Amino acid sequence: MINHKTTNIPLRRAELITPFGVGAISTNNEGVNLMTGALDQWFTGKNVDKSEFSIKEPRLSKVLGVKEFRLPPDYRTSLGNTEKRNTEMKIPMLLFPTWFYCNRCRKMEKLNPAEISNKKNCKYCSNGHLVQVPFVVVCRKGHIDDFPWKEWVHSSLAPSCTAPIKLISTGGATLTSMRIECTSPSCLASRSLKGITTKFENNDSPLFSKIEDGEKYYCTGRKHWYGTIETSHENCKEKPFVLLKNSNNVYYPSVISALYLPGDYSNELEKTISFFKNDLILNEIEILQANISNETVAKILKEKFPIDLEFAEENVIIKALELIHEETKEMEEDQYENILRVMRYQEYCSLIDEKKDEDLRVLSEFNINYDKSPFYQYGLQKIHLVPKLRDTRILYGFQRLNSNHSLNRTSIKNGKSLLFKKPDAPSNNWLPGYTVYGEGIFFEFDKKLLDSWEEKQCVKKHFTAMESRYKQVLLNGIIEERELSPRFVLLHTLAHVLISEMIFECGYSSSALRERIYVSKQTDSEMNGFLIYTASGDSEGTLGGLVRLGQTQNLIQILQKGIEKARWCSSDPVCTDIGIQSGQGIHSLNVAACHNCGYLPETSCEEFNMFLDRSLLVGTPNNPEIGFFGKVI
């Protein structure tokens, strides 16, 4: 990878996880689009000490099968830096798309991916400036490449003409007004761009089937973020699709997050585990555990580190060895099937009771068993204030075209092979991530009320339409499978309604608040609640405004206002009617929810603004009984 040129891009470290992680397109200060390079080159600089960027989250380490997580490096100049540590570290970036056209003569030119600095002048005319083309080509395996401009205009997979080409626009707003022309007097080939972004019913694309009669254009297997070397191409027989470079489906980051959970360990056990997690000691423990019992390992360690383990009895050391072994042991394939639900249930169990840990504080504001505030009318069982929490978010891959983020050993391996050029190298046993320290409000609803509401025939009938559309999309492999139910849609929509109302009072922006849905009807992990918490801790942290809104006198008003506003959308009756008839939003998986009433910024919603329906909160004019809060209204 050529990396001797630099450019300034206004990105925060968290944005290098999502939405501008490895393989994503961002824009520098000159308006030029660049692609984030592979992780192999992220920690190259002077006097690099990677331990400074290390993040520990045992649950996620075990699930993703890596040793550690790291914060993206921040740039520090070596000039005037007294420490002289971790300086001159830069994130690798490559120019993409690499095709440009002149804003005057319209001739096109392909540049070197390493030309990442300033805007370029046209080499064909004296006054023109080069402008990046708006299209890219992607496939389902994550590959991305430039649109084959010369092949398209010459209707050939291997054109012999080498003359410059032009991108001509007649000034219209559609692709029909754009065409490519060859400047060779002996060729004069010309072809319109009409329909190049179309997706046919048989899942074909014009690029795949219409470049040359009788021939197919397959994906080039280009991994542009790898760099300019030959290994950035691989064999691929996927059908390529043309997208606008700023389309949402060009890049779907695969991100997993987990809240910090306090362990029920004694101080001695905590200190012992912390001591054993030193890299050198941990390696020695792994070697010993492979050959002898934990009892023998404990005696050896006690003799070898008498001062460091002076406080720990032998049974404490054995327990610490067992816990560390469990953390580092590779997960079985069948364990991945329900791992996300299991992790959510662990968090749920920590949130439903009061806690006063260093990184997780949970305080009770309402409990139906002890309090008689108006919350019981809304079916609430508990409301807990969370003045402090820690959320760790890790990038483990990405996808293009579809966002089916199923979590299993195969998806984790494929994701890592996209992020690293050499994913199996011992030095690449890590993934990028960041930690949020924030605050939140946790809501738990009455199970019996939810059960009786779901059993209503009108609710079942209303929900059937969304459920059938979901099953069809799932059958096509477009999204991941989840436990979908009326209560999930109800609580998900209510979380959106409350966030939209809270932003006017708490001092956070809508993109700084985030939802975390805890819903399951499984007997071993039953959950009926959600958490609203701050999501941008690297810039805003814990301001206290959200927890203040969770106090009874404030929250009851927000709840009342939110539910009242959910009765009507500024696009009604169209919003509700279209949603009921055919669905709306991504994959038609929403009912009464649109940009004017139910949507949040995509960074705030776990489901990318899918599975929303105001009707399940407040009912419809023709069917008020389906609303869970109908009686309250």
C-alpha positions as CSV (number, residue, x, y, z in Angstrom):
1,M,0.0,0.0,0.0
2,I,1.3,3.4,-0.9
3,N,1.1,5.6,2.1
4,H,3.5,8.5,1.7
5,K,0.8,11.1,1.0
6,T,-1.5,12.4,3.7
7,T,-4.9,14.2,3.8
8,N,-7.2,15.5,6.6
9,I,-10.5,13.8,7.2
10,P,-12.9,15.1,9.9
11,L,-13.6,11.8,11.6
12,R,-13.9,10.9,15.2
13,R,-12.4,7.6,16.4
14,A,-15.8,6.1,16.9
15,E,-16.7,6.8,13.3
16,L,-13.9,4.5,12.2
17,I,-15.9,1.7,13.7
18,T,-19.2,2.8,12.2
19,P,-20.2,4.2,9.7
20,F,-16.7,4.7,8.2
21,G,-14.9,1.5,9.1
22,V,-12.6,-0.6,6.9
23,G,-14.0,-0.7,3.4
24,A,-16.3,2.3,3.8
25,I,-16.2,5.5,1.8
26,S,-15.7,8.8,3.5
27,T,-14.9,12.4,2.3
28,N,-11.8,14.5,3.1
29,N,-11.6,18.3,3.6
30,E,-11.3,18.8,-0.2
31,G,-14.5,16.9,-1.0
32,V,-12.6,13.8,-2.4
33,N,-14.0,10.4,-1.6
34,L,-11.6,7.9,0.1
35,M,-11.8,4.4,1.4
36,T,-10.6,3.2,4.8
37,G,-7.8,0.7,4.4
38,A,-7.2,-2.7,6.0
39,L,-6.4,-3.1,9.7
40,D,-2.9,-4.5,9.0
41,Q,-1.6,-0.9,8.5
42,W,-3.5,0.8,11.4
43,F,-0.7,0.8,14.0
44,T,2.4,1.9,12.0
45,G,4.2,4.9,13.4
46,K,7.1,5.8,15.7
47,N,7.6,4.1,19.1
48,V,4.3,2.3,18.9
49,D,2.9,1.1,22.2
50,K,-0.3,-0.8,21.4
51,S,-1.2,-1.4,25.0
52,E,-2.3,2.2,25.3
53,F,-5.2,1.4,22.9
54,S,-6.2,-1.9,24.4
55,I,-9.9,-2.5,25.4
56,K,-10.9,-5.5,27.5
57,E,-14.4,-7.0,27.3
58,P,-14.2,-10.8,28.1
59,R,-17.7,-11.7,26.8
60,L,-17.0,-10.2,23.4
61,S,-13.5,-11.6,23.3
62,K,-14.9,-15.1,23.8
63,V,-17.7,-14.7,21.2
64,L,-15.4,-13.2,18.5
65,G,-12.4,-15.4,19.2
66,V,-9.8,-12.7,19.5
67,K,-7.3,-11.8,22.2
68,E,-8.1,-8.1,22.5
69,F,-9.8,-5.0,21.1
70,R,-8.2,-1.7,20.2
71,L,-9.3,1.9,19.9
72,P,-8.5,3.3,16.5
73,P,-5.2,5.3,16.7
74,D,-5.3,9.0,17.0
75,Y,-2.7,11.2,15.2
76,R,0.0,12.8,17.3
77,T,2.8,14.8,15.8
78,S,6.4,14.1,17.0
79,L,7.2,17.8,17.0
80,G,7.2,19.1,20.6
81,N,6.0,15.7,21.9
82,T,8.1,15.0,25.0
83,E,6.9,11.4,25.4
84,K,7.7,10.5,21.8
85,R,5.3,7.6,22.0
86,N,2.7,6.5,19.5
87,T,3.5,9.4,17.2
88,E,3.0,9.8,13.4
89,M,0.3,7.1,13.3
90,K,-2.1,7.5,10.4
91,I,-5.1,5.6,9.2
92,P,-4.5,4.1,5.7
93,M,-6.8,5.6,3.0
94,L,-7.1,5.0,-0.7
95,L,-8.8,7.1,-3.4
96,F,-12.1,5.6,-4.5
97,P,-13.8,5.8,-6.9
98,T,-10.6,6.2,-9.0
99,W,-12.4,7.4,-12.2
100,F,-12.9,11.1,-12.6
101,Y,-14.3,13.4,-15.4
102,C,-13.4,17.0,-16.2
103,N,-16.0,19.6,-15.4
104,R,-15.2,21.4,-18.7
105,C,-14.1,19.0,-21.4
106,R,-15.9,16.0,-19.8
107,K,-13.1,13.6,-20.6
108,M,-12.5,10.9,-18.1
109,E,-9.3,9.8,-16.4
110,K,-8.4,7.0,-14.0
111,L,-6.1,8.0,-11.2
112,N,-3.7,6.1,-8.9
113,P,-5.5,5.0,-5.6
114,A,-2.7,6.6,-3.7
115,E,-3.5,10.1,-5.0
116,I,-5.4,11.0,-1.9
117,S,-4.4,14.7,-1.3
118,N,-6.0,17.8,-3.0
119,K,-8.3,18.1,-6.0
120,K,-6.8,17.3,-9.4
121,N,-6.6,19.3,-12.6
122,C,-7.5,17.8,-16.0
123,K,-4.6,16.7,-18.1
124,Y,-6.6,17.2,-21.4
125,C,-7.5,20.9,-20.9
126,S,-5.9,23.8,-19.1
127,N,-8.8,25.1,-17.0
128,G,-10.8,22.0,-16.0
129,H,-11.0,20.3,-12.6
130,L,-11.5,16.6,-12.1
131,V,-14.7,15.4,-10.4
132,Q,-15.2,11.9,-9.1
133,V,-17.8,9.7,-10.8
134,P,-20.9,8.9,-8.7
135,F,-21.1,5.1,-9.3
136,V,-19.4,2.0,-7.8
137,V,-19.9,-1.7,-8.4
138,V,-20.4,-4.1,-5.5
139,C,-21.3,-7.7,-4.9
140,R,-22.7,-9.7,-2.0
141,K,-19.3,-11.0,-0.9
142,G,-18.2,-7.5,0.0
143,H,-16.1,-6.7,-3.1
144,I,-16.1,-3.2,-4.6
145,D,-14.7,-1.8,-7.8
146,D,-15.0,1.0,-10.3
147,F,-17.7,0.9,-12.9
148,P,-16.3,-0.5,-16.1
149,W,-16.7,2.6,-18.2
150,K,-14.7,1.5,-21.2
151,E,-16.3,-1.9,-21.4
152,W,-19.8,-0.4,-21.1
153,V,-19.4,2.2,-23.8
154,H,-17.8,-0.3,-26.3
155,S,-20.2,-3.1,-25.4
156,S,-17.3,-5.4,-25.0
157,L,-15.6,-7.3,-22.1
158,A,-12.2,-6.7,-23.7
159,P,-12.3,-3.5,-25.8
160,S,-9.4,-2.8,-28.1
161,C,-10.0,0.9,-28.3
162,T,-7.7,2.9,-25.9
163,A,-8.9,6.4,-26.8
164,P,-10.2,8.7,-24.0
165,I,-13.9,8.6,-23.2
166,K,-16.3,11.3,-22.1
167,L,-19.1,11.4,-19.6
168,I,-21.8,13.6,-21.2
169,S,-24.8,15.0,-19.3
170,T,-27.7,16.9,-21.0
171,G,-28.7,18.5,-17.7
172,G,-31.5,16.2,-16.6
173,A,-31.9,14.7,-13.1
174,T,-32.0,11.1,-14.2
175,L,-29.6,8.5,-15.6
176,T,-31.4,8.8,-19.0
177,S,-29.7,12.2,-19.5
178,M,-26.2,10.7,-19.0
179,R,-24.2,8.9,-21.6
180,I,-20.6,7.7,-22.3
181,E,-18.9,8.6,-25.6
182,C,-15.6,7.5,-27.1
183,T,-13.5,10.3,-28.6
184,S,-11.8,8.1,-31.2
185,P,-12.8,9.3,-34.8
186,S,-12.7,5.7,-35.9
187,C,-14.9,4.4,-33.1
188,L,-17.3,7.1,-31.9
189,A,-19.0,4.5,-29.6
190,S,-21.8,5.9,-27.5
191,R,-24.0,4.4,-24.8
192,S,-26.6,5.7,-22.3
193,L,-26.4,5.0,-18.6
194,K,-30.1,4.5,-18.4
195,G,-31.1,1.7,-16.1
196,I,-27.6,0.7,-14.9
197,T,-28.7,0.7,-11.2
198,T,-31.8,-1.4,-12.0
199,K,-32.2,-4.8,-10.3
200,F,-34.2,-7.3,-12.5
201,E,-36.8,-9.7,-11.1
202,N,-34.5,-12.6,-11.7
203,N,-31.9,-10.9,-9.4
204,D,-29.8,-9.9,-12.5
205,S,-28.4,-6.5,-13.2
206,P,-27.8,-4.7,-16.5
207,L,-24.1,-4.8,-15.8
208,F,-24.1,-8.6,-15.4
209,S,-26.1,-9.4,-18.5
210,K,-26.0,-6.4,-20.9
211,I,-22.4,-5.3,-21.4
212,E,-21.9,-7.6,-24.3
213,D,-24.4,-9.8,-26.1
214,G,-24.2,-13.4,-25.1
215,E,-21.5,-12.7,-22.4
216,K,-21.7,-12.2,-18.6
217,Y,-19.8,-9.7,-16.6
218,Y,-18.9,-11.2,-13.2
219,C,-17.6,-9.4,-10.1
220,T,-13.9,-8.6,-10.4
221,G,-13.2,-9.7,-6.8
222,R,-11.7,-6.4,-6.0
223,K,-10.8,-5.6,-2.4
224,H,-9.9,-2.0,-2.9
225,W,-9.2,-1.4,0.8
226,Y,-6.4,-3.9,0.6
227,G,-4.3,-1.5,-1.5
228,T,-2.8,-1.5,-5.0
229,I,-1.1,-4.9,-4.9
230,E,-2.3,-8.0,-6.7
231,T,-3.7,-9.6,-3.6
232,S,-6.5,-7.1,-3.6
233,H,-8.2,-9.2,-6.3
234,E,-9.6,-12.7,-5.9
235,N,-11.8,-15.0,-7.9
236,C,-15.5,-14.2,-7.6
237,K,-18.4,-15.4,-9.6
238,E,-21.0,-13.2,-8.0
239,K,-23.3,-10.9,-9.9
240,P,-22.2,-7.3,-9.7
241,F,-24.6,-4.4,-9.0
242,V,-24.2,-0.7,-9.7
243,L,-24.9,1.7,-6.8
244,L,-24.5,5.3,-6.1
245,K,-21.3,5.7,-4.0
246,N,-23.2,7.3,-1.1
247,S,-26.0,4.7,-1.0
248,N,-26.7,3.1,2.3
249,N,-26.3,-0.4,1.0
250,V,-22.8,0.2,-0.2
251,Y,-21.6,-0.5,3.3
252,Y,-23.2,-2.2,6.3
253,P,-20.8,-2.5,9.2
254,S,-21.1,-5.6,11.3
255,V,-21.0,-4.3,14.8
256,I,-21.6,-6.1,18.1
257,S,-22.0,-4.3,21.4
258,A,-22.1,-5.4,25.0
259,L,-22.8,-3.6,28.3
260,Y,-20.3,-4.1,31.1
261,L,-21.6,-6.6,33.6
262,P,-20.2,-6.6,37.2
263,G,-19.0,-10.0,38.3
264,D,-20.0,-11.5,41.7
265,Y,-16.4,-12.0,42.6
266,S,-14.5,-11.3,45.8
267,N,-11.7,-8.7,45.9
268,E,-9.1,-11.5,46.1
269,L,-10.5,-13.3,43.1
270,E,-10.7,-10.0,41.0
271,K,-7.1,-9.2,41.9
272,T,-6.0,-12.7,41.0
273,I,-7.8,-12.7,37.6
274,S,-6.3,-9.2,36.8
275,F,-2.8,-10.5,37.6
276,F,-3.2,-13.6,35.5
277,K,-4.3,-11.5,32.5
278,N,-0.8,-10.1,32.0
279,D,0.2,-11.4,28.5
280,L,3.3,-13.2,29.6
281,I,1.7,-14.9,32.5
282,L,-1.4,-15.8,30.5
283,N,0.7,-17.5,27.8
284,E,2.4,-19.5,30.5
285,I,-0.9,-20.5,32.1
286,E,-2.3,-21.7,28.8
287,I,0.8,-24.0,28.3
288,L,0.5,-25.4,31.8
289,Q,-3.3,-26.0,31.6
290,A,-2.8,-28.0,28.4
291,N,-0.7,-30.6,30.3
292,I,-1.6,-30.6,34.0
293,S,-4.6,-30.0,36.3
294,N,-5.5,-26.6,37.7
295,E,-4.6,-27.7,41.2
296,T,-1.0,-28.4,40.1
297,V,-0.9,-25.1,38.1
298,A,-2.1,-23.2,41.1
299,K,0.7,-24.6,43.3
300,I,3.3,-23.8,40.6
301,L,2.1,-20.3,40.2
302,K,2.0,-19.8,44.0
303,E,5.6,-20.9,44.3
304,K,6.7,-18.8,41.3
305,F,5.0,-15.6,42.3
306,P,4.9,-15.7,46.1
307,I,4.8,-11.9,46.5
308,D,2.2,-11.1,43.7
309,L,-0.1,-13.9,44.9
310,E,0.6,-13.4,48.6
311,F,-3.1,-12.3,49.2
312,A,-4.7,-15.3,47.4
313,E,-5.4,-18.7,48.9
314,E,-5.0,-21.8,46.7
315,N,-8.7,-22.3,46.1
316,V,-9.0,-18.7,44.9
317,I,-6.2,-19.3,42.4
318,I,-7.9,-22.4,41.2
319,K,-11.2,-20.5,40.7
320,A,-9.4,-17.8,38.8
321,L,-7.8,-20.4,36.5
322,E,-11.2,-21.9,35.8
323,L,-12.7,-18.6,34.9
324,I,-9.8,-17.6,32.7
325,H,-9.9,-20.9,30.9
326,E,-13.7,-20.5,30.3
327,E,-13.1,-17.1,28.9
328,T,-10.3,-18.2,26.5
329,K,-11.9,-21.5,25.5
330,E,-13.2,-21.5,21.9
331,M,-16.9,-21.6,21.6
332,E,-18.7,-24.5,20.0
333,E,-20.7,-23.9,16.8
334,D,-24.0,-24.7,18.5
335,Q,-23.3,-22.1,21.2
336,Y,-23.6,-19.3,18.6
337,E,-27.2,-20.1,17.8
338,N,-28.6,-18.2,20.7
339,I,-25.5,-16.2,21.8
340,L,-27.0,-12.8,21.2
341,R,-30.1,-13.6,23.2
342,V,-28.0,-15.1,26.0
343,M,-25.8,-12.0,26.2
344,R,-28.9,-9.8,26.2
345,Y,-30.4,-11.8,29.0
346,Q,-27.3,-11.4,31.1
347,E,-27.6,-7.6,30.7
348,Y,-31.3,-7.7,31.4
349,C,-30.7,-9.6,34.7
350,S,-28.2,-6.9,35.7
351,L,-30.6,-4.1,34.9
352,I,-33.7,-5.4,36.7
353,D,-32.0,-5.1,40.1
354,E,-30.2,-2.3,41.8
355,K,-26.4,-2.2,41.4
356,K,-23.6,0.1,42.6
357,D,-20.6,-1.1,40.7
358,E,-17.8,1.2,39.4
359,D,-19.0,0.9,35.8
360,L,-22.6,0.0,36.3
361,R,-24.9,1.9,38.7
362,V,-28.7,1.0,38.7
363,L,-31.1,2.9,40.9
364,S,-34.8,2.1,41.3
365,E,-37.3,4.9,40.4
366,F,-40.5,2.9,40.2
367,N,-41.5,-0.6,41.2
368,I,-45.1,-1.7,40.9
369,N,-44.8,-3.7,44.1
370,Y,-44.0,-0.7,46.3
371,D,-45.0,2.5,44.4
372,K,-48.4,3.8,43.4
373,S,-47.4,6.4,40.8
374,P,-49.3,6.6,37.5
375,F,-46.8,4.4,35.7
376,Y,-48.9,1.3,36.5
377,Q,-51.6,2.5,34.1
378,Y,-49.1,2.1,31.3
379,G,-48.3,-1.5,32.1
380,L,-44.9,-0.7,33.5
381,Q,-43.5,-2.9,36.2
382,K,-40.2,-1.2,36.9
383,I,-38.3,1.9,35.9
384,H,-34.6,2.0,36.8
385,L,-32.2,4.9,36.4
386,V,-28.7,4.1,35.2
387,P,-26.4,7.0,36.1
388,K,-23.4,5.1,34.8
389,L,-22.9,2.4,32.3
390,R,-20.2,1.2,29.9
391,D,-20.9,0.0,26.4
392,T,-18.3,-1.6,24.2
393,R,-18.8,-1.7,20.5
394,I,-16.7,-3.9,18.2
395,L,-16.4,-4.0,14.4
396,Y,-16.0,-7.6,13.2
397,G,-16.7,-7.2,9.5
398,F,-19.0,-5.6,7.0
399,Q,-21.5,-6.4,4.2
400,R,-22.7,-4.8,1.0
401,L,-26.1,-4.9,-0.6
402,N,-27.8,-6.6,2.3
403,S,-27.5,-6.3,6.1
404,N,-27.9,-10.0,7.2
405,H,-25.7,-9.8,10.3
406,S,-26.1,-13.4,11.5
407,L,-23.5,-14.2,14.2
408,N,-21.7,-17.5,13.9
409,R,-18.2,-18.9,13.4
410,T,-18.4,-18.5,9.6
411,S,-19.6,-14.9,9.6
412,I,-16.9,-14.0,12.1
413,K,-14.2,-15.6,10.0
414,N,-15.5,-14.0,6.8
415,G,-15.7,-10.7,8.5
416,K,-12.1,-10.9,9.8
417,S,-10.9,-11.9,6.3
418,L,-12.4,-8.6,5.0
419,L,-10.8,-6.5,7.7
420,F,-7.3,-7.9,7.5
421,K,-5.1,-8.8,4.5
422,K,-3.5,-11.5,6.7
423,P,-6.3,-12.5,9.1
424,D,-4.4,-15.6,10.4
425,A,-1.2,-13.7,11.3
426,P,-0.5,-14.0,15.1
427,S,-0.2,-10.2,15.3
428,N,-3.7,-9.7,13.9
429,N,-5.5,-11.4,16.7
430,W,-7.5,-8.2,17.5
431,L,-10.4,-6.2,16.3
432,P,-11.2,-2.4,16.4
433,G,-13.7,-1.0,18.8
434,Y,-14.5,1.8,21.3
435,T,-16.0,2.2,24.7
436,V,-18.9,4.5,25.6
437,Y,-19.4,5.7,29.2
438,G,-22.9,7.0,29.4
439,E,-26.2,7.0,31.3
440,G,-29.7,5.5,30.7
441,I,-33.2,4.7,31.7
442,F,-34.4,1.1,31.9
443,F,-38.1,0.2,31.4
444,E,-39.6,-3.2,32.3
445,F,-43.2,-4.1,31.4
446,D,-45.8,-6.3,33.1
447,K,-45.6,-9.8,31.4
448,K,-49.2,-10.7,32.2
449,L,-50.6,-7.5,30.5
450,L,-48.4,-8.1,27.5
451,D,-49.6,-11.8,27.3
452,S,-53.3,-10.9,27.5
453,W,-52.9,-8.1,24.9
454,E,-51.1,-10.4,22.5
455,E,-53.8,-13.0,22.8
456,K,-56.4,-10.6,21.3
457,Q,-57.6,-11.8,17.9
458,C,-57.5,-8.2,16.5
459,V,-53.8,-7.9,17.5
460,K,-53.0,-11.3,16.0
461,K,-54.8,-10.4,12.7
462,H,-53.1,-7.0,12.5
463,F,-49.6,-8.4,13.1
464,T,-50.0,-11.2,10.6
465,A,-49.3,-8.9,7.6
466,M,-45.9,-7.7,9.0
467,E,-45.0,-11.3,10.0
468,S,-45.7,-12.7,6.5
469,R,-43.5,-9.9,4.9
470,Y,-40.8,-10.6,7.4
471,K,-40.8,-14.4,6.6
472,Q,-40.6,-13.7,2.9
473,V,-37.6,-11.3,3.4
474,L,-36.0,-13.9,5.7
475,L,-36.5,-16.6,3.1
476,N,-34.6,-14.5,0.6
477,G,-31.6,-14.3,3.0
478,I,-31.8,-10.5,3.2
479,I,-32.0,-10.1,7.0
480,E,-31.1,-12.1,10.0
481,E,-33.6,-14.2,11.9
482,R,-34.9,-12.8,15.1
483,E,-37.7,-13.5,17.6
484,L,-40.4,-11.3,16.1
485,S,-43.6,-10.8,18.1
486,P,-46.3,-8.0,18.6
487,R,-44.6,-7.1,22.0
488,F,-41.2,-6.7,20.3
489,V,-42.8,-4.2,17.7
490,L,-44.7,-2.5,20.5
491,L,-41.7,-1.9,22.8
492,H,-39.4,-1.1,19.9
493,T,-41.8,1.6,18.6
494,L,-42.3,3.0,22.1
495,A,-38.6,3.4,22.5
496,H,-38.5,5.4,19.3
497,V,-41.4,7.6,20.5
498,L,-39.8,8.3,23.9
499,I,-36.4,9.1,22.3
500,S,-38.1,11.5,20.0
501,E,-39.7,13.2,22.9
502,M,-36.7,13.2,25.2
503,I,-34.4,15.1,22.9
504,F,-36.4,18.3,23.5
505,E,-35.7,18.0,27.2
506,C,-32.5,16.2,28.0
507,G,-29.8,18.2,26.2
508,Y,-28.7,15.3,23.9
509,S,-29.3,15.2,20.2
510,S,-31.4,12.4,18.7
511,S,-28.2,10.7,17.3
512,A,-26.6,10.7,20.8
513,L,-29.4,8.6,22.3
514,R,-29.7,4.9,21.6
515,E,-32.1,2.0,22.2
516,R,-31.4,-1.5,23.5
517,I,-34.4,-3.8,23.2
518,Y,-34.8,-6.7,25.7
519,V,-37.7,-8.9,24.4
520,S,-37.9,-12.6,24.4
521,K,-40.7,-15.1,25.2
522,Q,-38.3,-18.1,25.7
523,T,-38.8,-19.7,29.1
524,D,-35.1,-19.7,29.9
525,S,-34.6,-16.0,29.0
526,E,-37.9,-14.2,29.2
527,M,-37.5,-10.4,28.8
528,N,-40.0,-7.5,28.5
529,G,-38.2,-4.2,28.4
530,F,-35.8,-1.8,26.8
531,L,-33.0,0.6,27.7
532,I,-32.6,4.2,26.4
533,Y,-29.1,5.4,26.9
534,T,-26.5,7.8,25.6
535,A,-24.7,6.6,22.5
536,S,-21.9,9.1,21.9
537,G,-19.7,8.9,24.9
538,D,-16.5,9.9,23.1
539,S,-17.8,13.4,22.7
540,E,-20.7,13.9,25.1
541,G,-20.3,11.4,27.9
542,T,-22.5,11.4,30.9
543,L,-24.2,14.8,31.3
544,G,-26.9,13.7,33.7
545,G,-29.7,15.1,31.6
546,L,-31.1,11.8,30.6
547,V,-31.2,10.4,34.2
548,R,-32.9,13.6,35.4
549,L,-35.7,12.9,32.8
550,G,-36.2,9.5,34.3
551,Q,-37.4,10.9,37.6
552,T,-41.1,10.3,38.0
553,Q,-42.4,13.9,37.7
554,N,-40.6,14.3,34.4
555,L,-40.9,10.9,32.9
556,I,-44.7,10.6,33.3
557,Q,-45.2,13.8,31.2
558,I,-42.8,12.5,28.5
559,L,-44.7,9.2,28.4
560,Q,-48.0,10.9,28.1
561,K,-46.9,13.3,25.4
562,G,-45.2,10.6,23.4
563,I,-48.1,8.3,23.4
564,E,-50.5,11.2,22.5
565,K,-48.3,12.2,19.6
566,A,-48.2,8.7,18.4
567,R,-51.9,8.9,17.6
568,W,-51.3,11.1,14.6
569,C,-48.6,11.5,11.9
570,S,-48.3,14.6,9.7
571,S,-48.5,12.2,6.8
572,D,-51.7,10.5,8.0
573,P,-54.0,9.0,6.8
574,V,-51.4,8.0,4.2
575,C,-48.8,6.8,6.6
576,T,-51.2,4.4,8.5
577,D,-53.2,3.3,5.4
578,I,-50.2,2.5,3.2
579,G,-48.5,0.7,6.1
580,I,-51.6,-1.5,6.8
581,Q,-52.2,-2.3,3.1
582,S,-48.7,-3.1,1.9
583,G,-46.1,-2.1,4.5
584,Q,-43.5,0.7,4.1
585,G,-39.9,1.4,4.9
586,I,-37.0,-1.0,4.3
587,H,-38.3,-4.2,2.9
588,S,-41.8,-3.0,3.7
589,L,-41.3,-4.1,7.3
590,N,-43.0,-1.1,8.9
591,V,-46.7,-0.4,9.3
592,A,-47.7,3.0,10.7
593,A,-44.2,4.5,10.9
594,C,-42.3,6.8,8.5
595,H,-39.8,9.7,8.6
596,N,-42.4,12.0,9.9
597,C,-43.3,10.0,13.0
598,G,-41.3,6.9,13.9
599,Y,-37.8,7.0,12.5
600,L,-34.6,7.8,14.4
601,P,-31.1,8.2,13.1
602,E,-29.7,4.8,12.0
603,T,-27.0,5.0,14.7
604,S,-29.8,5.1,17.3
605,C,-31.9,2.2,16.1
606,E,-30.8,-1.4,16.5
607,E,-33.0,-2.5,13.6
608,F,-32.2,0.2,11.0
609,N,-35.7,1.6,11.4
610,M,-37.5,-1.7,10.7
611,F,-40.3,-3.4,12.7
612,L,-42.1,-0.2,13.8
613,D,-45.9,0.3,14.1
614,R,-47.6,3.1,16.0
615,S,-50.9,1.2,15.6
616,L,-49.8,-1.3,18.3
617,L,-49.4,1.6,20.7
618,V,-52.6,3.6,20.2
619,G,-54.7,1.6,17.7
620,T,-56.3,3.0,14.5
621,P,-59.5,4.9,14.0
622,N,-61.1,1.8,12.6
623,N,-59.5,-0.6,15.1
624,P,-58.7,1.1,18.4
625,E,-58.6,-2.2,20.3
626,I,-55.2,-3.2,18.9
627,G,-53.5,-0.4,20.8
628,F,-51.8,-1.5,24.0
629,F,-52.3,2.0,25.5
630,G,-55.8,2.4,24.1
631,K,-57.5,2.3,27.6
632,V,-55.0,4.9,29.0
633,I,-55.8,7.3,26.1
